[in-house]
């Protein structure tokens, strides 16, 4: 029974259990090489993991050892291995947009340090820089973090910054060196960096997905007035909550394992019946019935709270998509959620 239960652990729970098993010193060494969101997620999971049985530890350690034994990159040039691995897995077109971003993060302490800062500090740090520099910095942040920073910047800057992000096709090494020099002066500095393909319509759409609804609508209206074709391209790339209805059943099941019941209860208010049925059909009969009853019995709540829950779930979905665990189909659709 314990082995069955351990097999149902999510990826974050397995990672947390593994770190709890190796001791504080080794766990600390691992956490030093992780990003801020990963550290926060695993730390929170550690705190809520509950009872851990020896059988659960055995299963997770066995999976880890099997995975490590299957590694073929040991002893190879890591940069070249990463490039070849991603190109083989994603193809040259998809891989090109993230390879240099990964290698850039490995070589740039100053830029990477931004991700550990609170969004208010980042906004205060960059608000007086040239708009092109700000747009590059926002493109290098995770979309949800970039969205929070964008919302803290002056209103008259936002649409221009999003336009700059959407039209970024590549950044020359000299521009990234300039950015790194700025970070070196204001933070801790870093080594030289490589060129990176950042920005673009996809980046702009991802950031816009995480911006609060009224601000997002205003920005899109201004962009459509300025450049209708580009505005349409951004709109087509946006993935809204109702678009989860096109995700396959396996993907929905994977997503539901990472979403809390409270989040789901809040996010499903006022959404299309098609999406609700999609969710219900991928839960156990008992869980679906309980969720239906809770939806009917729960009191009214603010639209902003519903939108926040939906954005949180979209953030989880995008993270799962980026890691290849689910596939997000479709796109577009800018209808206001109610």
Beta strands, then each sheet from edge to edge (+ up, - down):
end
